[in-house]
Amino acid sequence: MFKQFGEAVLEVLYPRRCPVCDQIVMPKGRLICEACFHKFSYVHQPVCKRCGKEILSDAVEYCRDCTKHRRSFEYGMALINYEEQARRTMAQIKYKNKRQYLDFFAEAMAQRYGKQILAMHAAALVPVPIHASRRRRRGFNQAELLAYGIGRKLGIAVYPEMLIRDKKTMPQKKLNPQERLLNLEQAFAAGVADPTVESVILVDDIYTTGSTIEACTRTLRKMGIKKVYFLTICIGGGER
């Protein structure tokens, strides 16, 4: 009863806003406006069997990137394509402190991919870390909040300290895939290890070339993790 009362008070003081239009969501209890739900470009089959990007034909198994580059992770899934609306929403989350938008994405990912996520039989969700200086400036790690949201929905533990980011890196935007991976390889380090954990799911907000997920996977494999999967909100570079 007290929990329900507290939630009702928070709803009055801080009403839920839509991750697309930023207006108060109606009716109460929803996480996105009904009309805005379809303004994201949701990932549809056929997709690459490794990274989950949309591909042109189900006659092929992997996208061009996954054909050209060695992947240490098993496979992954993403909710939406990294198109204009997704870019705007991700920027609002990271740079305008719209962290409540992550509640919608966590719920949507759990609803759409819940069975596949549980079928991975992973012991924990591991958020991709950000550097301590960026966390102080931003106030939160969006991947960590997303992981906790998914974990609550599906009953999976979250290990936010399994990986640490102990090195600032150059901006990734102007680098090619090989340069991105080299830029990141020394950025991640082992954090708090759990010898009983053999498989994990990395959680991040955006996947483009896969360099970040690959660099994290290599670090986790060195820690003794046998299988690494991943989940992201957005995925870029599809072939449609």
VENDAQUI-V850887 format. One record per pair of residues at least 24 apart in sequence whose C-alpha atoms are under 10 Angstrom apart, sorted by sequence separation. I is the first residue (numbers start at 1). J is the second residue. D is the distance in Angstrom with one decimal. If there is no record, write none. Layout:
((I | J | D) (I | J | D))
//
This chain:
((50 | 74 | 6.8) (51 | 75 | 5.6) (52 | 76 | 5.8) (53 | 77 | 8.0) (54 | 78 | 9.9) (164 | 188 | 5.7) (165 | 189 | 6.3) (166 | 190 | 9.7) (188 | 212 | 9.3) (207 | 231 | 8.9) (49 | 74 | 9.3) (50 | 75 | 4.3) (51 | 76 | 5.1) (52 | 77 | 5.0) (53 | 78 | 7.7) (80 | 105 | 9.6) (125 | 150 | 8.6) (163 | 188 | 6.7) (164 | 189 | 5.3) (165 | 190 | 8.9) (187 | 212 | 9.6) (198 | 223 | 9.7) (199 | 224 | 9.3) (200 | 225 | 7.5) (206 | 231 | 9.1) (207 | 232 | 6.5) (210 | 235 | 9.3) (49 | 75 | 6.7) (50 | 76 | 6.3) (51 | 77 | 6.6) (52 | 78 | 6.4) (79 | 105 | 8.1) (125 | 151 | 7.2) (163 | 189 | 5.9) (164 | 190 | 6.3) (165 | 191 | 9.1) (185 | 211 | 8.7) (189 | 215 | 9.8) (190 | 216 | 9.4) (198 | 224 | 7.1) (199 | 225 | 5.7) (200 | 226 | 8.6) (201 | 227 | 8.5) (202 | 228 | 7.0) (203 | 229 | 8.8) (204 | 230 | 7.8) (205 | 231 | 8.2) (206 | 232 | 5.7) (207 | 233 | 8.1) (208 | 234 | 8.3) (209 | 235 | 9.0) (210 | 236 | 9.6) (48 | 75 | 9.0) (49 | 76 | 8.1) (50 | 77 | 8.6) (51 | 78 | 8.4) (52 | 79 | 9.3) (53 | 80 | 9.6) (54 | 81 | 8.5) (79 | 106 | 9.8) (124 | 151 | 8.5) (162 | 189 | 8.8) (163 | 190 | 5.1) (164 | 191 | 5.6) (184 | 211 | 7.3) (185 | 212 | 8.5) (188 | 215 | 7.3) (189 | 216 | 8.4) (193 | 220 | 9.3) (197 | 224 | 8.5) (198 | 225 | 4.7) (199 | 226 | 5.8) (200 | 227 | 6.6) (201 | 228 | 5.7) (202 | 229 | 6.1) (203 | 230 | 5.8) (204 | 231 | 6.5) (205 | 232 | 5.0) (206 | 233 | 6.0) (207 | 234 | 6.2) (208 | 235 | 5.7) (209 | 236 | 7.7) (48 | 76 | 9.3) (49 | 77 | 9.1) (53 | 81 | 8.2) (162 | 190 | 6.4) (163 | 191 | 4.7) (164 | 192 | 8.9) (181 | 209 | 9.2) (183 | 211 | 9.0) (184 | 212 | 6.7) (187 | 215 | 8.3) (188 | 216 | 6.4) (191 | 219 | 9.9) (195 | 223 | 8.7) (196 | 224 | 9.8) (197 | 225 | 6.8) (198 | 226 | 5.3) (199 | 227 | 4.6) (200 | 228 | 5.2) (201 | 229 | 4.6) (202 | 230 | 4.4) (203 | 231 | 5.0) (204 | 232 | 4.9) (205 | 233 | 5.0) (206 | 234 | 4.7) (207 | 235 | 4.7) (208 | 236 | 4.7) (209 | 237 | 7.6) (48 | 77 | 9.4) (79 | 108 | 7.9) (80 | 109 | 9.7) (161 | 190 | 8.7) (162 | 191 | 4.5) (163 | 192 | 7.2) (180 | 209 | 8.4) (181 | 210 | 8.5) (182 | 211 | 8.6) (183 | 212 | 9.5) (184 | 213 | 9.7) (185 | 214 | 8.6) (186 | 215 | 8.3) (187 | 216 | 8.9) (188 | 217 | 9.7) (189 | 218 | 9.9) (190 | 219 | 6.6) (191 | 220 | 9.6) (194 | 223 | 9.1) (195 | 224 | 7.7) (196 | 225 | 9.4) (197 | 226 | 8.8) (198 | 227 | 6.6) (199 | 228 | 5.8) (200 | 229 | 6.4) (201 | 230 | 4.9) (202 | 231 | 6.2) (203 | 232 | 5.9) (204 | 233 | 7.1) (205 | 234 | 6.2) (206 | 235 | 5.8) (207 | 236 | 6.3) (208 | 237 | 6.2) (47 | 77 | 9.2) (79 | 109 | 6.3) (161 | 191 | 5.6) (162 | 192 | 4.7) (163 | 193 | 8.6) (180 | 210 | 9.1) (181 | 211 | 4.9) (184 | 214 | 9.1) (185 | 215 | 5.2) (186 | 216 | 9.9) (188 | 218 | 9.3) (189 | 219 | 6.4) (190 | 220 | 7.2) (193 | 223 | 7.3) (194 | 224 | 9.4) (195 | 225 | 8.6) (197 | 227 | 9.8) (198 | 228 | 8.7) (199 | 229 | 8.0) (200 | 230 | 8.2) (201 | 231 | 7.0) (202 | 232 | 8.4) (203 | 233 | 8.7) (204 | 234 | 8.8) (205 | 235 | 8.7) (206 | 236 | 7.7) (207 | 237 | 9.0) (208 | 238 | 9.1) (78 | 109 | 8.1) (124 | 155 | 9.7) (125 | 156 | 6.8) (126 | 157 | 8.9) (127 | 158 | 7.8) (129 | 160 | 7.7) (160 | 191 | 9.0) (161 | 192 | 5.6) (162 | 193 | 5.8) (177 | 208 | 9.4) (178 | 209 | 9.5) (180 | 211 | 6.0) (181 | 212 | 7.1) (184 | 215 | 6.2) (185 | 216 | 8.0) (188 | 219 | 6.8) (189 | 220 | 8.6) (192 | 223 | 9.9) (193 | 224 | 9.0) (194 | 225 | 9.4) (77 | 109 | 9.3) (124 | 156 | 5.9) (125 | 157 | 6.2) (126 | 158 | 6.0) (127 | 159 | 7.4) (128 | 160 | 8.2) (129 | 161 | 8.3) (132 | 164 | 9.0) (159 | 191 | 9.8) (160 | 192 | 8.9) (161 | 193 | 8.4) (162 | 194 | 8.2) (177 | 209 | 6.1) (179 | 211 | 9.1) (180 | 212 | 8.1) (181 | 213 | 9.5) (183 | 215 | 9.4) (184 | 216 | 8.6) (187 | 219 | 9.8) (188 | 220 | 9.4) (190 | 222 | 8.5) (191 | 223 | 9.3) (193 | 225 | 9.6) (79 | 112 | 8.2) (117 | 150 | 9.9) (123 | 156 | 7.1) (124 | 157 | 4.9) (125 | 158 | 4.7) (126 | 159 | 5.2) (127 | 160 | 5.8) (128 | 161 | 9.7) (129 | 162 | 9.1) (130 | 163 | 9.7) (131 | 164 | 7.7) (132 | 165 | 7.6) (133 | 166 | 10.0) (159 | 192 | 8.4) (176 | 209 | 8.7) (177 | 210 | 8.2) (178 | 211 | 8.1) (181 | 214 | 7.6) (182 | 215 | 8.7) (185 | 218 | 8.2) (186 | 219 | 9.2) (189 | 222 | 9.8) (190 | 223 | 6.9) (43 | 77 | 9.0) (44 | 78 | 9.9) (79 | 113 | 8.7) (122 | 156 | 8.2) (123 | 157 | 7.0) (124 | 158 | 5.4) (125 | 159 | 6.1) (126 | 160 | 5.8) (127 | 161 | 8.5) (128 | 162 | 9.4) (129 | 163 | 6.5) (130 | 164 | 7.6) (131 | 165 | 5.1) (132 | 166 | 7.8) (134 | 168 | 9.3) (159 | 193 | 9.3) (177 | 211 | 6.7) (181 | 215 | 6.6) (185 | 219 | 8.3) (189 | 223 | 9.5) (43 | 78 | 7.0) (44 | 79 | 9.0) (78 | 113 | 9.2) (121 | 156 | 9.7) (122 | 157 | 9.4) (123 | 158 | 8.8) (124 | 159 | 6.3) (125 | 160 | 8.1) (126 | 161 | 8.0) (127 | 162 | 8.6) (128 | 163 | 7.2) (129 | 164 | 5.8) (130 | 165 | 5.8) (131 | 166 | 6.3) (132 | 167 | 9.3) (133 | 168 | 8.9) (159 | 194 | 9.4) (176 | 211 | 9.9) (180 | 215 | 9.5) (42 | 78 | 8.7) (43 | 79 | 5.8) (44 | 80 | 8.8) (77 | 113 | 8.2) (114 | 150 | 9.0) (118 | 154 | 7.6) (123 | 159 | 9.5) (124 | 160 | 9.6) (126 | 162 | 6.8) (127 | 163 | 8.0) (128 | 164 | 8.3) (129 | 165 | 5.7) (130 | 166 | 8.7) (131 | 167 | 6.9) (132 | 168 | 9.3) (42 | 79 | 5.9) (43 | 80 | 5.0) (44 | 81 | 9.3) (109 | 146 | 9.8) (117 | 154 | 8.6) (118 | 155 | 9.3) (125 | 162 | 9.7) (126 | 163 | 7.6) (127 | 164 | 9.8) (128 | 165 | 8.5) (129 | 166 | 9.4) (130 | 167 | 9.5) (131 | 168 | 6.6) (41 | 79 | 8.7) (42 | 80 | 4.1) (43 | 81 | 5.9) (118 | 156 | 8.6) (124 | 162 | 9.9) (130 | 168 | 9.1) (131 | 169 | 9.3) (40 | 79 | 9.4) (41 | 80 | 5.5) (42 | 81 | 6.0) (43 | 82 | 9.7) (77 | 116 | 9.3) (106 | 145 | 8.9) (107 | 146 | 9.4) (110 | 149 | 8.8) (111 | 150 | 9.5) (114 | 153 | 8.7) (115 | 154 | 9.2) (117 | 156 | 9.7) (172 | 211 | 9.5) (40 | 80 | 6.6) (41 | 81 | 5.5) (42 | 82 | 9.4) (77 | 117 | 9.1) (102 | 142 | 7.6) (106 | 146 | 5.7) (109 | 149 | 9.7) (110 | 150 | 6.0) (114 | 154 | 6.9) (172 | 212 | 9.9) (40 | 81 | 7.7) (41 | 82 | 8.0) (42 | 83 | 10.0) (76 | 117 | 9.5) (97 | 138 | 7.5) (99 | 140 | 8.5) (102 | 143 | 9.1) (105 | 146 | 7.5) (106 | 147 | 7.6) (109 | 150 | 7.3) (110 | 151 | 8.7) (159 | 200 | 9.3) (40 | 82 | 9.0) (41 | 83 | 7.2) (95 | 137 | 9.8) (96 | 138 | 8.9) (97 | 139 | 8.3) (99 | 141 | 9.4) (103 | 145 | 8.5) (104 | 146 | 9.5) (106 | 148 | 8.4) (107 | 149 | 7.2) (108 | 150 | 9.1) (110 | 152 | 9.5) (111 | 153 | 8.7) (158 | 200 | 9.6) (40 | 83 | 8.0) (41 | 84 | 9.3) (95 | 138 | 7.2) (97 | 140 | 8.8) (99 | 142 | 7.2) (102 | 145 | 7.2) (103 | 146 | 7.3) (106 | 149 | 5.2) (107 | 150 | 6.8) (110 | 153 | 6.4) (111 | 154 | 9.3) (157 | 200 | 9.9) (158 | 201 | 9.5) (159 | 202 | 9.9) (40 | 84 | 8.8) (41 | 85 | 8.3) (94 | 138 | 7.2) (98 | 142 | 9.9) (102 | 146 | 5.9) (105 | 149 | 8.6) (106 | 150 | 5.0) (109 | 153 | 9.6) (110 | 154 | 6.8) (158 | 202 | 10.0) (39 | 84 | 10.0) (40 | 85 | 6.3) (41 | 86 | 8.1) (75 | 120 | 9.8) (93 | 138 | 9.9) (94 | 139 | 9.6) (97 | 142 | 9.8) (100 | 145 | 9.4) (101 | 146 | 9.7) (102 | 147 | 9.6) (103 | 148 | 9.7) (104 | 149 | 9.1) (105 | 150 | 8.7) (106 | 151 | 8.7) (107 | 152 | 9.6) (156 | 201 | 9.9) (158 | 203 | 9.9) (39 | 85 | 7.2) (40 | 86 | 6.6) (74 | 120 | 9.8) (94 | 140 | 8.7) (99 | 145 | 8.1) (103 | 149 | 6.5) (106 | 152 | 9.2) (107 | 153 | 7.2) (39 | 86 | 9.1) (94 | 141 | 8.5) (99 | 146 | 9.3) (102 | 149 | 7.8) (103 | 150 | 8.8) (106 | 153 | 8.1) (107 | 154 | 9.8) (94 | 142 | 7.1) (102 | 150 | 9.9) (40 | 89 | 9.8) (93 | 142 | 7.6) (165 | 216 | 9.6) (90 | 142 | 9.5) (164 | 216 | 9.5) (150 | 203 | 9.5) (163 | 216 | 7.7) (147 | 201 | 9.4) (163 | 217 | 10.0) (147 | 202 | 8.6) (148 | 203 | 9.8) (131 | 187 | 8.9) (147 | 203 | 6.1) (163 | 219 | 8.1) (130 | 187 | 9.7) (131 | 188 | 9.4) (146 | 203 | 7.4) (147 | 204 | 8.1) (163 | 220 | 7.8) (129 | 187 | 10.0) (130 | 188 | 9.3) (145 | 203 | 9.7) (146 | 204 | 7.8) (147 | 205 | 9.9) (162 | 220 | 8.4) (129 | 188 | 8.2) (143 | 202 | 9.1) (144 | 203 | 7.6) (145 | 204 | 9.8) (146 | 205 | 8.0) (128 | 188 | 9.2) (129 | 189 | 10.0) (143 | 203 | 5.9) (144 | 204 | 8.0) (163 | 223 | 9.9) (142 | 203 | 9.6) (143 | 204 | 4.7) (144 | 205 | 9.6) (162 | 223 | 9.5) (142 | 204 | 7.7) (143 | 205 | 5.8) (141 | 204 | 9.6) (142 | 205 | 7.0) (143 | 206 | 9.3) (21 | 85 | 10.0) (141 | 205 | 9.9) (20 | 85 | 7.3) (19 | 85 | 9.6) (20 | 86 | 8.6) (19 | 86 | 9.4) (22 | 89 | 9.5) (20 | 88 | 8.3) (21 | 89 | 9.3) (19 | 88 | 9.3) (20 | 89 | 6.5) (31 | 100 | 9.0) (32 | 101 | 8.6) (19 | 89 | 6.2) (22 | 92 | 9.7) (31 | 101 | 7.8) (18 | 89 | 9.9) (19 | 90 | 9.1) (31 | 102 | 9.5) (32 | 103 | 9.8) (20 | 92 | 9.8) (31 | 103 | 7.2) (32 | 104 | 6.9) (19 | 92 | 8.5) (31 | 104 | 5.3) (32 | 105 | 9.8) (123 | 196 | 8.9) (124 | 197 | 7.8) (19 | 93 | 8.8) (30 | 104 | 8.7) (31 | 105 | 9.0) (123 | 197 | 6.0) (124 | 198 | 9.4) (125 | 199 | 9.4) (126 | 200 | 6.7) (127 | 201 | 8.3) (128 | 202 | 6.5) (129 | 203 | 9.4) (122 | 197 | 8.3) (123 | 198 | 7.3) (124 | 199 | 7.4) (125 | 200 | 5.8) (126 | 201 | 5.9) (127 | 202 | 5.6) (128 | 203 | 6.0) (129 | 204 | 8.7) (22 | 98 | 9.3) (31 | 107 | 8.8) (122 | 198 | 7.8) (123 | 199 | 5.9) (124 | 200 | 5.1) (125 | 201 | 4.8) (126 | 202 | 4.8) (127 | 203 | 4.6) (128 | 204 | 5.6) (31 | 108 | 9.7) (121 | 198 | 9.8) (122 | 199 | 4.9) (123 | 200 | 5.7) (124 | 201 | 6.4) (125 | 202 | 5.9) (126 | 203 | 6.0) (127 | 204 | 6.2) (128 | 205 | 8.8) (121 | 199 | 7.5) (122 | 200 | 4.8) (123 | 201 | 8.2) (124 | 202 | 8.7) (125 | 203 | 6.7) (126 | 204 | 8.9) (127 | 205 | 9.4) (19 | 98 | 8.2) (22 | 101 | 9.3) (120 | 199 | 8.4) (121 | 200 | 8.4) (122 | 201 | 6.4) (19 | 99 | 9.6) (120 | 200 | 8.6) (121 | 201 | 9.4) (17 | 98 | 9.1) (19 | 100 | 8.3) (20 | 101 | 9.0) (120 | 201 | 8.4) (150 | 231 | 10.0) (18 | 100 | 9.1) (19 | 101 | 5.2) (17 | 100 | 7.9) (18 | 101 | 7.2) (19 | 102 | 8.5) (16 | 100 | 7.8) (17 | 101 | 7.7) (19 | 103 | 9.6) (117 | 201 | 8.6) (128 | 212 | 8.2) (147 | 231 | 9.1) (16 | 101 | 8.8) (19 | 104 | 7.8) (128 | 213 | 7.9) (146 | 231 | 9.9) (147 | 232 | 9.8) (18 | 104 | 8.8) (19 | 105 | 9.2) (146 | 232 | 9.1) (129 | 216 | 9.2) (146 | 233 | 8.9) (128 | 216 | 7.4) (143 | 231 | 9.9) (127 | 216 | 9.9) (143 | 232 | 8.6) (126 | 216 | 9.8) (143 | 233 | 9.4) (126 | 220 | 9.9) (105 | 205 | 9.7) (126 | 228 | 9.7) (128 | 230 | 9.9) (102 | 205 | 9.4) (125 | 228 | 10.0) (126 | 229 | 9.9) (127 | 230 | 9.5) (125 | 229 | 9.4) (126 | 230 | 9.0) (127 | 231 | 9.5) (122 | 227 | 8.3) (125 | 230 | 8.8) (126 | 231 | 10.0) (121 | 227 | 10.0) (122 | 228 | 8.3) (125 | 231 | 9.2) (120 | 227 | 9.3) (122 | 229 | 8.3) (69 | 177 | 9.0) (120 | 228 | 9.4) (69 | 178 | 9.0) (120 | 229 | 7.8) (94 | 205 | 10.0) (65 | 177 | 9.1) (117 | 229 | 9.2) (117 | 230 | 9.4) (117 | 231 | 8.8) (90 | 205 | 7.9) (90 | 206 | 8.6) (113 | 231 | 9.6) (87 | 206 | 9.6) (86 | 206 | 9.8) (109 | 231 | 8.6) (109 | 232 | 8.9) (82 | 206 | 7.7) (109 | 233 | 7.8) (76 | 201 | 8.6) (81 | 206 | 9.4) (82 | 207 | 8.5) (108 | 233 | 9.5) (75 | 201 | 9.7) (76 | 202 | 8.9) (78 | 204 | 9.7) (79 | 205 | 10.0) (80 | 206 | 9.6) (81 | 207 | 9.6) (82 | 208 | 8.3) (106 | 232 | 9.9) (74 | 201 | 9.8) (76 | 203 | 9.7) (78 | 205 | 9.1) (81 | 208 | 10.0) (105 | 232 | 9.6) (106 | 233 | 8.5) (73 | 201 | 9.6) (78 | 206 | 8.5) (105 | 233 | 6.8) (73 | 202 | 9.6) (78 | 207 | 8.1) (105 | 234 | 9.9) (77 | 207 | 9.7) (76 | 207 | 9.9) (102 | 233 | 9.2) (76 | 213 | 9.7) (71 | 210 | 8.7) (69 | 209 | 9.8) (71 | 211 | 9.5) (73 | 213 | 7.9) (69 | 210 | 9.5) (72 | 213 | 9.1) (73 | 214 | 6.8) (69 | 211 | 10.0) (71 | 213 | 9.3) (72 | 214 | 6.3) (73 | 215 | 9.8) (65 | 208 | 9.9) (66 | 209 | 9.2) (71 | 214 | 6.6) (72 | 215 | 8.9) (73 | 216 | 9.3) (74 | 217 | 9.6) (90 | 233 | 9.2) (65 | 209 | 7.3) (66 | 210 | 9.0) (70 | 214 | 9.0) (71 | 215 | 9.8) (72 | 216 | 9.6) (73 | 217 | 6.1) (90 | 234 | 8.9) (65 | 210 | 8.7) (72 | 217 | 6.4) (73 | 218 | 8.3) (71 | 217 | 8.9) (72 | 218 | 6.7) (71 | 218 | 9.4) (73 | 220 | 9.9) (86 | 233 | 9.0) (87 | 234 | 8.8) (73 | 221 | 9.2) (86 | 234 | 7.2) (72 | 221 | 8.4) (86 | 235 | 9.6) (82 | 233 | 8.7) (83 | 234 | 8.6) (74 | 226 | 9.7) (75 | 227 | 9.6) (76 | 228 | 9.0) (77 | 229 | 8.6) (78 | 230 | 8.5) (79 | 231 | 8.4) (80 | 232 | 8.7) (81 | 233 | 8.4) (82 | 234 | 5.1) (83 | 235 | 8.8) (73 | 226 | 9.5) (74 | 227 | 6.5) (75 | 228 | 7.8) (76 | 229 | 5.5) (77 | 230 | 6.5) (78 | 231 | 5.8) (79 | 232 | 6.9) (80 | 233 | 6.2) (81 | 234 | 5.4) (82 | 235 | 5.2) (83 | 236 | 7.6) (53 | 207 | 9.3) (73 | 227 | 6.9) (74 | 228 | 5.8) (75 | 229 | 5.3) (76 | 230 | 4.5) (77 | 231 | 5.1) (78 | 232 | 4.8) (79 | 233 | 5.1) (80 | 234 | 4.9) (81 | 235 | 5.1) (82 | 236 | 4.8) (83 | 237 | 9.5) (52 | 207 | 9.8) (53 | 208 | 9.3) (72 | 227 | 8.8) (73 | 228 | 5.0) (74 | 229 | 5.4) (75 | 230 | 6.7) (76 | 231 | 5.6) (77 | 232 | 6.5) (78 | 233 | 5.3) (79 | 234 | 6.0) (80 | 235 | 6.5) (81 | 236 | 5.9) (82 | 237 | 7.9) (51 | 207 | 8.7) (72 | 228 | 7.9) (73 | 229 | 5.8) (74 | 230 | 8.3) (75 | 231 | 9.1) (76 | 232 | 8.0) (77 | 233 | 8.5) (78 | 234 | 5.7) (79 | 235 | 7.7) (80 | 236 | 8.9) (81 | 237 | 8.4) (82 | 238 | 8.9) (51 | 208 | 9.7) (72 | 229 | 9.5) (73 | 230 | 7.8) (77 | 234 | 9.2) (78 | 235 | 6.0) (81 | 238 | 7.7) (51 | 209 | 9.5) (77 | 235 | 8.6) (78 | 236 | 9.6) (51 | 210 | 7.9) (51 | 213 | 10.0) (65 | 237 | 9.0) (64 | 237 | 9.8) (65 | 238 | 9.8) (63 | 237 | 9.6) (64 | 238 | 9.5) (63 | 238 | 8.1) (64 | 239 | 8.5) (63 | 239 | 7.6) (51 | 229 | 9.5) (52 | 230 | 9.8) (50 | 229 | 9.5) (51 | 230 | 8.5) (52 | 231 | 9.5) (51 | 231 | 9.5) (52 | 232 | 9.8) (53 | 234 | 9.7) (54 | 235 | 9.0) (53 | 235 | 6.5) (54 | 236 | 9.2) (55 | 237 | 9.8) (56 | 238 | 8.7) (57 | 239 | 9.5) (52 | 235 | 8.0) (53 | 236 | 7.4) (54 | 237 | 8.6) (55 | 238 | 6.3) (56 | 239 | 6.0) (57 | 240 | 9.3) (51 | 235 | 8.8) (53 | 237 | 7.4) (54 | 238 | 5.1) (55 | 239 | 5.0) (56 | 240 | 5.6) (53 | 238 | 5.4) (54 | 239 | 6.2) (55 | 240 | 6.1) (52 | 238 | 9.2) (53 | 239 | 7.8) (54 | 240 | 6.7) (53 | 240 | 9.5) (48 | 238 | 9.3) (42 | 233 | 9.9) (43 | 234 | 8.9) (47 | 238 | 8.9) (48 | 239 | 9.9) (42 | 234 | 9.0) (43 | 235 | 8.4) (47 | 239 | 9.5) (41 | 234 | 9.6) (42 | 235 | 9.9) (43 | 238 | 9.5))
//
